[in-house]
Amino acid sequence: MTVVPSRSESFGLVALESMACGTPVVAAAVGGLTTLVDDGVTGALIDGGDSGAYADAIEEILASPLRATRYSTAAVLEARRYTWRSTAHDLGNLFDELETRRLVSCP
């Protein structure tokens, strides 16, 4: 299990690398972590900095080997979506979309 108690997170590379290894993630519900970690599917997202909530989530995963295995399998499948090819494709689509928008003119 990987615990990521960040106060802010732009993307969450540590969480993604962990998921790619089949490791459930318990993370703060901030920034990019909210798009990487699917609460209750690939791990747990914790609101705020409540250490007790982190401990509870960790204990629930450790107490249930079946849950840990399900999180592990789902984490690997989710991490597979993040490839250089898909990133380049998404970035290309974003550029295409931005190209078609009108520029903002300031008075």
For each residue, the residues with C-beta under 8 A, 3 or more apart:
1: 23 24 25 26 43 58 61 62 68
2: 14 15 18 23 24 25 26 27
3: 25 26 27 54 58
4: 9 12 14 15 25 26 27 28 33
5: 27 28 46 49 54
6: 9 12 27 28 30 31 33
7: 28 30 49
8: 30 31
9: 4 6 12 27 28 30 31 32 33
10: 31 32
11: 16 31 32 36
12: 4 6 9 15 16 27 31 32 33 35 36 37
13: 16 17
14: 2 4 17 18
15: 2 4 12 18 19 25 27 33 36 37
16: 11 12 13 19 20 36 79 82
17: 13 14 20 21
18: 2 14 15 21 23 25 75
19: 15 16 22 23 25 36 37 42 43 75 76 78 79
20: 16 17 75 76 79 80
21: 17 18 76
22: 19 72 73 75 76
23: 1 2 18 19 72 75
24: 1 2 42 43 44 61 68 71 72 75
25: 1 2 3 4 15 18 19 36 37 42 43 44 75
26: 1 2 3 4 43 44 46 54 57 58 61
27: 2 3 4 5 6 9 12 15 33 36 37 43 44 45 46
28: 4 5 6 7 9 33 45 46 49
29: 33 34 39 45 46 47
30: 6 7 8 9 33 34
31: 6 8 9 10 11 12 34
32: 9 10 11 12 35 36
33: 4 6 9 12 15 27 28 29 30 36 37 45
34: 29 30 31 37 45
35: 12 32
36: 11 12 15 16 19 25 27 32 33 42 78
37: 12 15 19 25 27 33 34 42 43 44 45
38: 41 42 43 74 78
39: 29 43 44 45
40: 44
41: 38 71 74 78
42: 19 24 25 36 37 38 71 74 75 78
43: 1 19 24 25 26 27 37 38 39 61 71 75
44: 24 25 26 27 37 39 40 57 60 61
45: 27 28 29 33 34 37 39
46: 5 26 27 28 29 50 53 54 57
47: 29 50 53
48: 53
49: 5 7 28
50: 46 47 53 54
51: 54 55
52: 55 56
53: 46 47 48 50 56 57
54: 3 5 26 46 50 51 57 58
55: 51 52 58 59
56: 52 53 59 60
57: 26 44 46 53 54 60 61
58: 1 3 26 54 55 61 62
59: 55 56 62 63
60: 44 56 57 63 64 67
61: 1 24 26 43 44 57 58 64 67 68 71
62: 1 58 59 68
63: 59 60
64: 60 61 67 68
65: 68 69
66: 69 70
67: 60 61 64 70 71
68: 1 24 61 62 64 65 71 72
69: 65 66 72 73
70: 66 67 73 74
71: 24 41 42 43 61 67 68 74 75
72: 22 23 24 68 69 75 76
73: 22 69 70 76 77
74: 38 41 42 70 71 77 78
75: 18 19 20 22 23 24 25 42 43 71 72 78 79
76: 19 20 21 22 72 73 79 80
77: 73 74 80 81
78: 19 36 38 41 42 74 75 81
79: 16 19 20 75 76 82
80: 20 76 77 83
81: 77 78 86
82: 16 79 86 87
83: 80 86 87
84: 87 88
85: 88 89
86: 81 82 83 89 90
87: 82 83 84 90 91
88: 84 85 91 92
89: 85 86 92 93
90: 86 87 93 94
91: 87 88 94 95
92: 88 89 95 96
93: 89 90 96 97
94: 90 91 97 98
95: 91 92 98 99
96: 92 93 99 100
97: 93 94 100 101
98: 94 95 101
99: 95 96
100: 96 97
101: 97 98
102:
103:
104:
105:
106:
107:
